[in-house]
Amino acid sequence: MRTAAFLAFFLSGASSLIFQSIWSRMLGRVFGASHIAISTTVTMFMAGLGLGAFLAGRYADKIKKPLLAYGVVEGLVGVWALLVPFLVSPEGWLAGVNAWLRNDIELWWVRLLLRFLVVAPILLVPTTLMGSSLPLLSRHFVSRASDAGKVGAWVGALYSVNTFGAVAGVALASFLLLPNLGVSTTNVVAASMNFALFALIFGFRRKLEAAGADAQVEAPKDEAAESSKEDDEKATKKSKKADAKKAAKKAAPVQETTAPEDAIAIPITPFARKVAFFAFAASGLASLCYEVVWTRALAMTIGSSYQSFSLILMTFLIGIAGGSAVASGAIQGKRLLPTAAIASFALVMLANASWGTENDWMTWLLLCGVFTLPIAVIWGAVAARRRSSFSTSVPVVPALLMLLSPACAALVNALSFEGRLSAIVAAVTLTVCAFLAITIALRRYPVLQLATMTLFIAVAAFVNYAYQDEIPCAFASLVAPIERLYDHVTLVRSFMWLTAALCLLPATVGMGAMFPLVLRIWTRGGGDVGRDVGNVYSGNTLGSILGAWLPGFVLMQTLGMEQTILIGMFVYLGVALLLLIASATEEKKEPKPEEAVVKKTDDLSDVDDEKEAAPTWYALTVYLLAPLIPPMVVILALLGWRPPEFLSGLRWNQSQMTLGVFRVSLASDACSDAWGEPDLVYYHDGLSTTVSVERWGRHYAMKNNGKVDASNGDDMPTQIMVAAYPLLMHEGGPENLDVAVVGFGSGVTVGTTLKFPVASVDVIELERAIPDASKYFQDVNGLDYVLP
């Protein structure tokens, strides 16, 4: 019945993201659809999730039936979800609030703050309930007798399942429910999912409670007398099985005992626990920083529609969920080999992706089979070894050997194809292989494992940074050969997702692994798992709230996308250095006399419990990595602000970034040499869009996120007639009219309006950078102005 509980948490994640999608749309009618409004809505969601985790963590360990409490929470979320459309309707009570704010409050930021304070409680109630679900289910699944390793493994698995459910929720909302049912009906469908979860948990509550971790450890006292007979029978069966196992071991050709497979080799100091907590909070900030930058960068490649954004969000969540699943599998030794095998197989398919994009599916299948064969052989050999010798050692070396298959596949395919795509695929595959190697090899050294994981995230982000400006033409190479695009919309969307995956997956799998790894360090065992999960999760959420605002509203506007993503790398590098210092303060755990010693018998044996070898390579790793971080920070700072000649080639080609290949019909021509490269005279990453001005000889073109919105060439008739036509056709003539122009653009429309005898012209523009860029069009707009 644990599968049923996992399924419930999967559906919970799906309904939560559906609610976020539709409530964001509903609130768009209250706050508007600007970048500030969207960030405000996201902040309310995150704040509620963090608050719910924190509050539930205070009480989850005291609740006798946490699963039933979780069922009640899901039911209450469904009830409140049905009320949200009425509570946030702009035609209801909020109409009077908005009218008062518009009439009596002059400062826009004060209006926004007051509107936020009025609406926030409406969303804080359901999101707080959503945030309480993870501590409650963690209390149900994790035994109070569990060690830190099992806590990290089980909670990481729960987090992964819930996040995969969130992926399904985004896909359902964006591509199925909202297009076909609309906002209101989709809200009812999502609420029905919560009611179904409530019914499932209460309908099967006895079986589900019996499957809980603590219920399996000890039976409740009030039922002990009634079940004494059953307990005696079970005890008899267990003793018989134990006797049979002992007899089999005596008859086996090789005898082998091991220390606990999930034991932590080196004790964790209090300082390391505090640094790990801080690391996860800082990771929340830096990960949202990455997400904001990647979303803007990918919008210039795959478009800025809501479906494009959904694909980006899905990819980000897939990386988080996958990283958490791999880390939790590696922590729990018995799941290490299946986790490594499945991940290696997935990477083999990715490494051979270039053949699939060429429509050579037979070669793709053949190569996938060839490179998967060694993985299957290693898995089978280890399984046979365990059956014959009753070995319980953790197969770390075989798991690492599996990673050679996708690494070799990536190199073979990179050498088989010319062009950007195959090289990028190879880089992504090798980077994820490095993630898996870190997760597997350091599984018994959690502080060093977390330190190298944060260092890996910074390096993976740099790998993406190095090829980010090649992504537009890589996407163009995928979609350009497609004929009759209107018949292949799904294929184009698949290529859009693949493009997003090549950018996001390397770093996001590391981000996803952070949660189970940090929790393993922070917790002292299963006794306080609810409180520990609540504290760690709420700390990360606070960092995420800051990360949702700081990049978009401060860093990108003042520094730009490139420097913002470099600052995210600085955060991870600084955290990695702190964790390396913390890992250096640890002392080696002395083995207890009663612990058995592992006897190696062949090449497939594991070095997992070889404590004698740990101090040498452990200390060597710490003292080699720590001195490398300060030079890396210096190099990145030079790259971002004063790049020397040998680093200048790594800076983004901004003209290439703004090609606008999301206009698929023009993608091939945009990346061809026939067009040449324009002279980029203006570029600025603004609050809501990236504005650029290109010069082609005497012609200038203004782009928003890569799309040409104004020019002094072919767009001139449209820009003039947008103003002239309504003024000339007005029944009273243009004299003394008060005119509003929505969108400044090149300024030609505004300039044309001012040539008429109008009384006034008000211009509404969301992006400040656009009027600034329009100075390159002063010879055609006839305007002379200074921005305030």
C-alpha positions in Angstrom: 0.0 0.0 0.0 3.0 2.3 0.1 2.6 2.6 -3.7 -0.9 4.0 -3.2 0.5 6.6 -0.8 3.2 7.5 -3.3 0.6 7.8 -6.0 -1.4 10.1 -3.8 1.6 12.4 -3.4 2.2 12.3 -7.1 -1.3 13.5 -7.8 -0.9 16.1 -5.0 2.0 17.6 -6.9 0.0 17.5 -10.1 -3.0 19.4 -8.7 -0.7 21.9 -6.9 0.9 23.0 -10.2 -2.5 23.1 -12.0 -3.7 25.4 -9.2 -0.6 27.6 -9.6 -1.2 27.9 -13.4 -4.9 28.8 -13.2 -4.7 31.0 -10.1 -1.9 33.0 -11.7 -4.2 33.6 -14.6 -7.0 34.6 -12.3 -4.8 37.0 -10.4 -3.6 38.4 -13.7 -7.0 40.2 -13.8 -6.2 41.7 -10.4 -2.5 42.5 -10.6 -2.1 42.6 -14.4 0.2 40.5 -16.5 3.4 42.4 -16.0 6.6 40.8 -14.8 6.1 42.4 -11.4 2.6 40.9 -11.1 3.7 37.4 -12.1 6.6 37.6 -9.6 4.2 38.7 -6.9 2.0 35.7 -7.5 4.9 33.3 -7.4 6.1 34.9 -4.2 2.7 34.3 -2.6 2.9 30.6 -3.6 6.4 30.1 -2.3 5.7 32.0 0.9 2.7 29.7 1.6 4.7 26.5 0.8 7.5 27.6 3.2 5.1 28.6 5.9 3.2 25.4 5.6 6.4 23.3 5.8 7.6 25.2 8.8 4.3 25.0 10.8 3.7 21.4 9.9 7.2 20.5 11.0 6.5 21.8 14.5 3.7 19.4 15.0 4.1 16.5 12.5 6.2 14.4 15.0 3.5 14.7 17.6 0.6 13.7 15.4 -0.4 10.0 15.9 -1.9 9.5 12.4 0.1 11.8 10.0 -1.4 10.1 7.0 -4.9 10.9 8.0 -3.8 14.5 8.7 -2.4 14.6 5.2 -5.7 13.4 3.8 -7.6 16.2 5.6 -5.1 18.7 4.2 -5.7 17.6 0.7 -9.5 17.8 1.2 -9.2 21.3 2.6 -7.1 22.4 -0.4 -9.8 21.2 -2.7 -12.5 23.0 -0.8 -10.6 26.3 -0.7 -9.8 25.9 -4.4 -13.4 26.1 -5.3 -13.7 29.4 -3.4 -10.7 31.1 -5.0 -12.4 32.1 -8.2 -15.1 34.0 -6.2 -12.6 35.5 -3.8 -10.2 37.0 -6.5 -12.9 38.0 -9.0 -12.2 41.6 -10.0 -16.0 42.1 -10.4 -16.6 41.3 -6.8 -15.4 43.0 -3.6 -12.0 43.6 -5.2 -13.5 46.0 -7.7 -14.1 48.6 -4.9 -10.6 48.0 -3.6 -9.0 48.6 -7.0 -11.1 51.7 -7.5 -10.0 53.1 -4.2 -6.3 52.3 -4.9 -6.4 54.0 -8.4 -8.2 57.1 -7.1 -6.5 57.7 -3.7 -3.0 56.2 -4.0 -0.6 57.9 -6.3 2.6 55.9 -5.9 2.4 52.7 -8.0 4.5 50.6 -5.7 2.3 51.5 -2.7 -0.7 50.5 -4.8 1.0 47.2 -5.6 1.9 46.6 -2.0 -1.6 47.3 -0.7 -3.1 45.1 -3.4 -0.7 42.3 -2.5 -1.6 42.6 1.2 -5.3 42.4 0.4 -5.0 39.3 -1.9 -2.2 37.4 -0.2 -4.3 35.8 2.6 -6.5 34.3 -0.1 -3.6 32.3 -1.5 -1.7 31.8 1.7 -4.4 29.5 3.1 -4.3 26.8 0.4 -0.5 27.1 -0.3 0.2 26.8 3.5 -1.9 23.6 3.4 0.1 22.4 0.4 3.4 23.1 2.1 2.4 21.0 5.1 2.1 17.8 3.1 5.8 16.8 2.9 6.5 16.9 6.6 3.3 14.9 7.3 4.1 12.2 4.7 7.7 12.1 5.8 6.5 11.3 9.4 4.3 8.6 8.0 7.0 6.9 5.8 10.1 7.3 8.0 10.4 5.1 11.1 11.4 6.9 14.3 14.3 4.3 14.5 15.7 5.2 11.1 19.2 6.6 10.8 20.1 9.8 8.8 20.7 7.9 5.6 17.2 6.3 5.5 15.7 9.7 6.4 17.4 11.3 3.4 16.6 8.4 1.1 12.8 8.2 1.9 12.2 11.9 2.0 14.2 12.4 -1.2 12.1 9.7 -2.8 8.9 11.5 -1.7 10.2 14.8 -2.9 11.0 13.3 -6.3 7.6 11.7 -6.7 5.8 14.9 -5.8 8.0 16.9 -8.2 7.3 14.4 -11.1 3.7 15.0 -10.3 4.3 18.7 -10.6 5.7 18.0 -14.1 2.5 16.1 -15.0 0.4 19.0 -13.6 2.2 21.6 -15.8 1.8 19.4 -18.9 -1.9 18.7 -18.2 -2.8 22.4 -17.4 -0.9 23.9 -20.4 -1.5 21.4 -23.2 -4.8 19.7 -22.3 -7.0 21.2 -19.6 -6.7 24.9 -20.2 -6.9 24.9 -24.0 -10.0 22.6 -23.9 -11.8 23.3 -20.7 -10.9 26.8 -19.7 -9.8 28.3 -16.4 -13.0 27.7 -14.3 -13.5 24.0 -15.3 -9.8 23.3 -14.9 -10.0 24.6 -11.4 -12.9 22.2 -10.7 -11.0 19.3 -12.2 -7.9 20.0 -10.0 -10.1 20.3 -6.9 -11.7 17.0 -7.8 -8.2 15.4 -7.7 -7.8 16.6 -4.2 -11.2 15.2 -3.2 -10.2 11.9 -4.8 -7.0 11.9 -2.7 -9.1 12.5 0.4 -11.4 9.7 -0.4 -8.5 7.3 -1.3 -6.7 7.9 2.0 -9.8 7.6 4.2 -11.1 4.7 2.2 -8.0 2.6 2.6 -6.7 4.3 5.8 -6.2 1.0 7.7 -4.1 -0.6 5.1 -2.2 2.6 4.4 -1.5 3.1 8.1 -0.4 -0.5 8.4 2.2 0.2 5.7 3.6 3.2 7.6 7.1 2.9 8.8 6.4 3.1 12.6 3.4 0.8 12.2 5.8 -1.9 10.8 8.3 -1.4 13.6 5.9 -1.8 16.5 2.2 -2.5 16.8 0.0 0.0 18.8 -0.4 -0.9 22.5 -4.1 -1.0 22.5 -4.2 -3.6 19.8 -1.4 -5.7 21.2 -3.7 -8.1 23.1 -6.0 -8.7 20.2 -3.2 -9.4 17.8 -1.0 -11.5 20.0 -1.9 -14.7 18.3 -1.1 -13.2 14.9 2.1 -11.8 16.2 3.2 -15.2 17.5 2.5 -16.8 14.1 4.4 -14.1 12.3 7.3 -14.4 14.7 7.4 -18.2 14.2 7.5 -17.7 10.4 10.2 -15.1 10.7 12.3 -17.3 12.9 12.0 -20.2 10.4 13.1 -17.9 7.6 16.0 -16.7 9.7 17.1 -20.3 10.4 16.8 -21.1 6.7 19.0 -18.1 5.8 21.6 -19.1 8.3 21.7 -22.6 7.0 22.0 -21.4 3.4 24.9 -19.1 4.4 26.7 -22.0 6.1 26.3 -24.1 2.9 27.4 -21.2 0.6 30.9 -21.4 -0.8 31.8 -17.9 0.4 30.9 -16.4 3.7 30.7 -12.6 3.8 29.3 -10.1 6.3 29.4 -6.3 6.1 28.9 -3.2 8.1 25.6 -1.4 7.6 25.4 -0.5 3.9 24.0 3.0 4.6 26.5 3.9 7.4 28.2 7.3 7.3 31.9 6.7 7.4 32.9 10.0 9.1 30.9 11.7 11.9 29.2 15.0 11.0 30.1 18.0 13.1 27.5 20.6 14.3 29.3 23.2 12.2 28.8 21.0 9.1 25.1 20.8 9.9 24.8 24.5 10.1 26.7 25.0 6.8 24.6 22.4 5.1 21.4 24.3 6.2 22.8 27.6 4.9 23.9 25.8 1.7 20.4 24.7 0.9 18.9 28.2 1.6 21.6 29.7 -0.7 20.8 27.1 -3.3 17.2 28.2 -3.3 18.4 31.7 -4.1 20.9 30.7 -6.8 18.6 28.1 -8.5 15.8 30.7 -8.9 18.4 33.1 -10.2 19.4 30.5 -12.9 15.7 29.8 -13.7 15.0 33.5 -14.3 18.0 33.9 -16.6 17.4 30.6 -18.5 13.8 31.5 -19.0 14.7 34.8 -20.6 17.5 33.3 -22.7 15.3 30.5 -23.9 12.4 32.8 -24.7 14.6 34.3 -27.4 15.1 30.8 -28.8 11.8 28.9 -28.4 9.5 31.9 -27.9 7.8 33.5 -24.9 4.3 32.0 -25.2 2.7 30.4 -22.2 3.3 27.0 -23.7 7.0 27.7 -24.2 7.2 28.8 -20.6 5.5 25.6 -19.6 8.1 23.5 -21.5 10.9 25.4 -19.7 9.2 24.9 -16.3 8.6 21.2 -17.0 12.3 20.7 -17.9 13.4 22.5 -14.8 11.2 20.3 -12.6 12.3 17.1 -14.4 15.9 17.9 -13.6 15.0 18.6 -9.9 12.9 15.4 -9.6 15.5 13.3 -11.4 18.4 14.6 -9.3 16.4 13.9 -6.1 15.5 10.4 -7.2 19.2 9.6 -8.1 20.5 11.0 -4.8 17.9 9.1 -2.7 18.7 5.9 -4.6 22.4 6.3 -4.0 22.0 7.0 -0.3 20.0 3.8 0.2 22.5 1.1 -0.9 20.0 -1.5 -2.0 18.6 0.9 -4.7 22.1 2.1 -5.9 22.6 -0.3 -8.8 19.0 0.0 -10.3 19.3 3.7 -10.0 22.7 3.8 -11.8 21.4 1.4 -14.5 18.2 3.4 -15.2 20.1 6.7 -15.3 22.8 5.2 -17.5 20.3 3.9 -19.9 18.5 7.3 -20.1 21.8 8.9 -20.8 22.6 6.4 -23.6 19.4 7.4 -25.3 20.3 11.1 -24.9 23.8 10.6 -26.1 22.5 9.1 -29.4 19.9 11.8 -29.9 21.7 13.2 -32.9 20.7 10.1 -34.9 17.1 10.5 -34.0 17.1 14.2 -35.1 18.3 12.9 -38.4 15.3 10.5 -38.6 17.7 7.6 -38.7 15.8 5.7 -36.0 17.2 2.3 -36.9 20.8 3.5 -36.2 19.6 5.1 -33.0 18.0 1.9 -31.8 21.0 -0.1 -32.7 23.5 2.1 -31.0 21.3 2.4 -27.9 21.2 -1.4 -27.8 25.0 -1.7 -28.2 25.8 0.8 -25.4 23.1 -0.6 -23.1 24.5 -4.1 -23.3 27.4 -3.5 -20.9 25.0 -2.0 -18.4 22.8 -5.1 -18.5 25.8 -7.4 -18.2 27.2 -5.6 -15.2 23.7 -5.6 -13.5 23.3 -9.3 -14.2 26.7 -10.2 -13.0 26.2 -8.4 -9.7 22.8 -10.0 -9.2 24.2 -13.4 -9.9 27.1 -12.7 -7.5 24.6 -11.7 -4.7 22.5 -14.8 -5.2 25.5 -17.2 -5.1 27.4 -15.6 -2.1 24.6 -13.8 -0.2 26.7 -10.6 -0.4 25.2 -7.5 1.0 28.0 -5.1 0.0 27.0 -2.0 -1.9 28.1 -2.3 -5.6 29.8 1.1 -5.9 32.4 0.0 -8.4 29.9 -1.7 -10.8 27.6 1.3 -10.6 30.5 3.6 -11.6 31.5 1.2 -14.5 28.0 1.5 -15.9 28.6 5.2 -16.5 31.3 4.4 -19.0 28.6 3.4 -21.5 26.9 6.7 -21.9 30.2 8.6 -21.7 31.6 6.5 -24.6 28.3 6.9 -26.6 28.5 10.7 -26.2 32.1 10.7 -27.5 31.3 8.4 -30.4 28.3 10.5 -31.5 30.2 13.8 -31.1 32.8 12.5 -33.5 30.2 11.1 -35.9 28.4 14.5 -36.6 29.6 17.9 -37.4 27.8 21.0 -36.1 26.7 22.5 -32.8 24.0 20.0 -31.7 26.2 16.8 -31.4 28.8 18.7 -29.4 26.2 20.2 -27.0 24.6 16.8 -26.5 28.0 15.3 -25.7 28.7 18.0 -23.2 25.4 17.6 -21.5 25.8 13.8 -21.3 29.3 13.9 -19.9 28.3 16.5 -17.3 25.4 14.4 -16.1 27.7 11.4 -15.9 30.0 13.5 -13.6 26.9 14.2 -11.4 26.2 10.5 -11.2 29.8 9.6 -10.4 29.9 12.2 -7.5 26.6 10.9 -6.1 27.7 7.3 -6.2 31.4 7.5 -5.2 30.9 9.7 -2.2 27.7 8.2 -0.8 29.2 7.4 2.6 30.9 10.9 3.0 27.9 13.2 3.0 29.6 16.5 3.7 32.2 16.0 1.1 29.5 14.8 -1.3 27.4 17.9 -0.7 30.5 20.1 -1.2 31.4 18.5 -4.5 27.7 18.6 -5.5 27.6 22.4 -5.1 30.8 22.7 -7.0 29.4 20.5 -9.7 26.3 22.8 -10.1 28.6 25.8 -10.6 30.7 23.9 -13.2 27.5 22.6 -14.9 26.1 26.1 -15.1 29.4 27.3 -16.6 29.3 24.5 -19.2 25.8 25.7 -20.2 27.1 29.3 -20.2 29.8 28.4 -22.6 27.4 27.1 -25.3 24.3 29.2 -24.6 24.8 31.4 -27.6 25.0 28.4 -29.8 21.6 27.1 -28.7 19.5 29.3 -31.1 21.2 27.9 -34.2 21.2 24.3 -32.7 17.4 24.7 -32.4 17.3 26.0 -35.9 19.1 23.0 -37.2 16.4 20.8 -35.7 13.3 22.6 -37.0 14.6 23.9 -40.4 14.3 20.6 -42.3 10.6 20.2 -41.2 8.2 20.7 -44.1 4.6 21.8 -43.6 5.1 23.0 -40.1 1.3 23.2 -39.4 1.2 19.4 -39.7 4.1 18.9 -37.2 3.3 21.1 -34.2 4.0 18.2 -31.8 7.4 17.5 -33.3 8.3 21.2 -33.1 7.3 21.3 -29.4 9.4 18.1 -28.8 12.4 19.9 -30.3 11.6 22.9 -28.1 11.6 20.7 -25.1 14.9 19.0 -26.1 16.5 22.5 -26.6 15.4 23.5 -23.1 16.7 20.2 -21.7 20.1 20.8 -23.1 20.3 24.1 -21.3 18.7 23.1 -18.0 19.3 19.5 -17.1 23.1 19.5 -16.3 22.7 21.9 -13.4 19.1 21.1 -12.3 19.9 17.5 -11.5 22.5 18.7 -9.0 20.0 21.2 -7.5 17.5 18.3 -7.1 20.1 16.2 -5.3 20.7 18.9 -2.8 17.5 18.2 -0.7 18.1 14.6 0.2 21.8 15.2 0.7 21.3 18.2 3.0 18.6 16.5 4.9 20.9 13.5 5.5 23.4 15.9 7.1 20.9 18.0 9.0 18.8 15.3 10.6 20.0 13.1 13.5 17.5 10.3 12.7 13.8 9.5 12.2 12.7 10.7 15.6 12.3 14.3 14.5 11.9 13.9 10.8 8.8 16.1 10.5 10.6 19.0 12.2 13.8 18.5 10.2 12.0 18.4 6.9 10.0 21.4 7.7 13.1 23.4 8.8 15.2 22.5 5.7 12.3 23.0 3.2 11.3 26.3 4.7 14.9 27.6 4.7 15.2 26.7 1.0 11.9 28.4 0.2 13.0 31.7 1.9 16.1 31.6 -0.4 13.8 30.9 -3.4 11.6 33.9 -2.6 14.6 36.2 -2.7 15.8 34.5 -5.8 12.5 35.1 -7.5 12.8 38.9 -7.0 16.5 39.7 -7.0 17.6 38.6 -10.5 14.6 40.0 -12.4 14.2 43.2 -10.6 17.8 44.2 -9.8 20.5 42.1 -11.3 19.4 41.6 -14.9 18.5 45.3 -15.3 21.7 46.6 -13.8 24.2 43.9 -14.9 22.6 41.8 -17.6 21.9 38.1 -18.1 25.5 37.0 -18.4 26.7 38.7 -15.2 23.6 37.5 -13.3 24.2 33.8 -14.1 27.9 34.3 -13.1 26.7 35.7 -9.7 24.7 32.4 -9.3 28.0 30.6 -9.9 29.7 32.7 -7.3 27.0 31.7 -4.7 27.5 28.0 -5.4 31.3 28.3 -5.4 31.2 30.2 -2.1 29.0 27.5 -0.5 31.2 24.7 -1.9 34.2 26.4 -0.2 32.4 26.6 3.1 31.4 22.9 2.9 34.9 21.9 2.1 36.1 23.7 5.1 33.4 22.0 7.2 34.3 18.6 5.8 38.0 19.2 6.7 36.9 19.6 10.4 35.5 16.1 10.5 37.3 13.2 12.2 37.3 9.6 11.0 34.8 7.4 12.7 36.6 4.5 14.5 35.0 1.1 13.7 33.3 -0.5 16.6 34.7 -3.9 17.7 31.5 -5.7 17.0 31.4 -4.4 13.4 32.3 -7.0 10.8 35.0 -6.5 8.2 34.1 -6.9 4.6 36.2 -9.4 2.7 36.9 -8.7 -0.9 36.7 -11.8 -3.1 36.6 -10.5 -6.7 36.7 -7.5 -8.9 33.0 -6.9 -8.5 33.3 -6.5 -4.7 32.7 -3.0 -3.3 35.2 -0.7 -1.6 32.2 0.9 0.2 33.2 -0.3 3.6 37.0 0.0 3.3 37.5 2.5 6.0 41.3 2.2 6.0 41.6 3.9 2.6 39.2 6.7 3.2 41.4 9.3 5.1 44.1 9.5 2.4 41.9 10.2 -0.6 39.4 12.1 1.5 41.9 14.6 2.8 43.6 14.8 -0.7 40.3 15.6 -2.3 39.4 18.3 0.2 42.8 20.0 0.0 43.0 19.8 -3.8 39.5 21.2 -4.4 39.4 24.0 -1.8 42.4 26.0 -3.3 40.9 25.8 -6.7 37.8 27.8 -5.9 39.3 31.3 -5.3 41.0 31.2 -8.7 37.8 30.1 -10.3 36.0 33.0 -8.8 38.6 35.4 -10.1 38.5 33.9 -13.6 34.7 34.2 -13.7 34.8 37.8 -12.4 37.3 38.7 -15.2 35.1 36.9 -17.7 32.0 38.9 -16.6 33.4 42.3 -16.2 36.9 42.7 -17.7 37.5 39.8 -20.0 41.1 39.4 -21.2 41.7 38.3 -24.8 42.0 34.6 -24.0 38.5 34.7 -22.3 36.7 37.0 -24.7 35.7 34.1 -26.9 33.5 32.7 -24.1 31.3 35.8 -23.9 27.9 35.5 -25.5 27.4 36.6 -29.0 24.4 38.9 -28.4 23.5 39.1 -32.1 23.3 35.3 -32.2 21.3 35.2 -28.9 18.6 37.6 -30.4 18.2 35.8 -33.8 14.6 35.0 -33.0 14.6 31.5 -34.4 11.3 30.8 -32.6 9.9 32.1 -35.9 10.4 28.6 -37.2 9.8 29.5 -40.9 12.7 31.9 -40.7 15.0 29.8 -38.5 17.1 28.4 -41.3 17.8 31.8 -43.0 18.5 33.4 -39.6 21.5 31.1 -39.0 22.7 31.0 -42.6 25.8 33.0 -43.7 23.9 34.6 -46.5 22.3 37.1 -44.1 25.6 38.0 -42.6 25.9 39.5 -39.1 24.4 42.8 -38.2 26.0 45.6 -36.3 24.5 45.5 -32.8 24.2 49.1 -31.7 22.1 48.6 -28.6 21.4 45.7 -26.2 19.8 45.8 -22.7 18.2 43.1 -20.6 15.2 44.9 -19.2 12.6 44.1 -16.6 10.2 42.4 -18.9 12.1 41.9 -22.2 15.5 42.0 -23.8 15.7 45.0 -26.1 18.2 45.2 -29.0 18.7 47.4 -32.0 20.5 46.1 -35.1 21.9 48.1 -38.0 21.9 46.7 -41.5 23.5 49.4 -43.6 21.2 52.4 -43.3 18.3 50.4 -41.8 17.7 49.9 -38.1 15.6 47.2 -36.5 14.4 47.1 -32.9 13.9 43.6 -31.4 12.1 42.5 -28.2 13.3 39.0 -27.1 14.6 38.5 -30.7 11.4 39.5 -32.5 11.5 42.6 -34.7 8.8 45.0 -33.5 9.9 48.2 -35.2 12.2 49.5 -37.9 12.9 52.4 -40.2 12.4 50.2 -43.3 9.4 48.0 -44.2 7.6 48.7 -40.9 7.3 52.4 -41.5 3.9 52.4 -43.2 2.4 50.4 -40.4 3.9 52.6 -37.7 2.6 55.8 -39.3 -0.9 54.4 -40.1 -1.4 53.1 -36.6 -1.6 56.8 -35.5 -2.8 58.5 -38.7 -5.7 56.2 -39.6 -7.8 56.5 -36.3 -7.1 60.3 -36.1 -8.2 60.9 -39.7 -11.3 58.8 -39.3 -12.4 60.3 -36.1 -15.9 61.9 -36.6 -14.9 65.1 -34.9 -11.4 65.3 -36.4 -8.1 65.1 -34.5 -8.3 68.6 -33.0 -8.0 68.8 -29.2 -8.2 65.0 -28.7 -6.5 63.3 -25.7 -4.7 60.4 -27.3 -3.2 57.2 -25.7 -0.6 55.2 -27.4 0.0 51.7 -26.1 3.7 50.7 -26.7 6.4 53.2 -27.6 8.4 51.1 -30.0 10.6 53.1 -32.4 8.6 56.3 -31.4 7.3 56.7 -35.0 3.7 56.3 -34.0 4.1 58.8 -31.1 5.8 61.2 -33.4 3.1 60.9 -36.0 0.4 61.6 -33.4 2.2 64.7 -32.3 2.1 66.1 -35.9 -1.7 66.3 -35.5 -3.4 69.1 -33.6 -4.2 66.9 -30.6 -4.4 68.2 -27.0 -2.2 65.6 -25.4 -0.5 62.2 -25.9 -0.1 59.7 -23.1 2.2 56.7 -23.9 1.9 53.4 -22.0 5.1 51.3 -22.1 6.0 48.4 -19.8 9.7 48.4 -20.6 11.9 51.4 -19.9 14.7 50.3 -22.2 12.4 50.7 -25.3 12.2 54.5 -25.2 15.9 54.5 -24.5 16.6 52.4 -27.6 14.3 54.5 -29.8 17.0 57.2 -29.9 18.4 55.4 -32.9 15.1 56.2 -34.8 15.1 60.0 -34.1 15.6 60.8 -37.7 12.2 59.1 -38.5 10.2 59.7 -35.3 11.1 63.4 -35.0 11.1 63.2 -31.2 13.4 65.0 -28.9 13.0 63.9 -25.2 14.9 63.0 -22.1 13.8 60.1 -20.0 13.1 60.9 -16.3 
